[in-house]
């Protein structure tokens, strides 16, 4: 299986997905759900992203720089989100985490199908080994091409791994990028 060149929109979508997954609002959120994305001004998530088509490696930091009422502001200028009684919602109105945490639980919004593809999983990334993680897989289509994104969240840390794939004509997943947590700094 060969790698495909990451299309511009896919690169933007991948960065947006990582940013959107990073920007949450937890006010009023159940403690268990809130633990999967601890938000406080000053918290930082340091990621290393590898692009499969070029092997290029980039580092970036998602940092909460401020909060106004129920909205958190991240350093890169995007804002987000709000929390409902049943989950965490991104700026596009899509639940990125929601109840119940159950393997196979599926929901659809804005043309995206999301499913808990892993509950209670263990993930190892440069920042360490994390247990009791939840993995959310996003299925989407753009320009008649199918894509799969996987976001893995660890309790008391938040996002620890993002994976992004294109689905080729044979129905196989072709890696486009992977972003893993290198360090989490809790300052709030």
N, C-alpha and C positions, 0 to 999 in steps of 0.2 A: 504494500500500500504506500503510495507516494504522498507527499505533502502538497497541499494546495496553497496558492498565494492568498494571504489574508486580504480579502477585498476591503476597500476603504470603509464602506458602511459597516462591515463586520468588525473592523478594528475599533471604530467609533462605538458600536454596540457593545463590544467587549469592555472597553473602558467605561462606558456608561453603566453597564451592568455592575462592574466592580464598584463604581462610585455610588450608584443607586443602592447597592447592597450595603454600602458603608454608611449611608445617610439615613438614619432612622430616628423616630421619635418614640420614646417609651413611656411618657407620662400616662399613668393609669393602667399600664400593662401588668399582667400577672408576673410575679417574680420569676417563675420558671422560664417563661418566654423572654422576659427582659434580660435574663442572664446570658442568653445567646447573642446579645449585642449590647454590651455595657456602654452606655453613652454618658459622657461627662465632658465638659469643656476641658480641653488639653489632652484628652486621650488620643493616642496615635497608633496606627497600624502601618508597619513597614513591610512592603511587599517586594518580591523579586519576580518579574514577569519574563518568561521565555517565549519567543515567537517561533513556532515550529518550522515555518517555511524558510526563515533566514538564520535561525539560531541566535538571533539578537536577544540580549538580556538587558532589561531596564529595571531600575529601582524607582519606587515611588512611595510617598507617605500620604496616608489619609489622616488628617488631623482635624479635630473639632476645634474651631476657633471661637465660636460663640453660640449663644442660645438666646432666643427671644420667645418667651412664652412656650409654645409647644413645637417650636421649630429649632433645629440645630443647623448651624452654618459650618461648612467645612472650608478648609483653607483654600481649596482650588476654586472657590466661588459658587459652587452649586449648593443649593439648599435642599432640605427635604423636610421632613416627613411628618407623618402623624401616626398615631396609634389608635387602634380601635379595641373594643373589648375582646375581639377574637384574633387579633394579629397585628403585625407591623406592616405598614403600607408605604410604598415608595412614592416619589413625586409624580409618577405616571398613574397612580391609583391602583397599582398591582400589589397584592399581599405577597411579601417576600418570605415571611414566616407567618404561620397561622395555626390555630388549633384545629383538630387534635394532632399532636405529634404521634403519627401512626404510620408505620411502613406502608407504602402504597397509597396513602391518602392523596387525592388529586383535586385540583381546582383549576378553573380556566377563567382568564380575564384578558381583555384587550388582545385577543388572538393568540395568547400564549397559554400553553398548558403546563402547569407546574405539578410536581409530584414529590413526595418524600421518598426518595430512592434509598435512603439509609437513615436509620434511627438507632442511636446507641453505638455508632461505629467509632473505631479508633483510627486516627489520622496522624501520620508523622510528616512534619515539614521542618525547615531549618529552625523555627522557633521552638520546636520540641514535639513531643508526642502527646496528643490530646485524646481523651476518652469521652464517651457519651455524647459524641457529636451528632448533629443532624445534617443530612445532605439533601439539598433541594435541587432537582433537575428541571430546567426550563426547556420546553420544546417550542420552537418558533419557525416560521417560514418567511423568507424575504426573497422577492424576485424569483419565485418558484424553486427556491433552494431551501432545504431544511437544515436547521442548526440546533445544536444541543449545548446548553450551558449548565455546569454543575457548580453550585456554591455550597461549601461545607462550613458550618458554624460550630465553634466549641463553646461550652459553657464558661462564663466568666472571662471570655476572650473576644468572641465575635467571629468574624470571617477569618478562616485560616487557609482556605484554598479555593481558587476559581479555576475551572477548566472550560475551554470553549472548543467545539468541534463543528465541522461541516459534515453533512451526510452525502456521500458520493452516490453516483448512479447505481452502484451495486448494493446500496443500503448500508455501507460500512462507515463507521465514524472515522473521520480524518482529523487528527489533532491540528488546531490552529494556534492556541496559546494556553499557557498555564501560568497562574500567578499564585505564589505561595507566601505565607507569612514568615517573615524573617525575625520580626520582633514586635511585641505589643507593649506599649508604655501606658500604664494607667496613671493618670494624673488628677482625675476628678475626685 
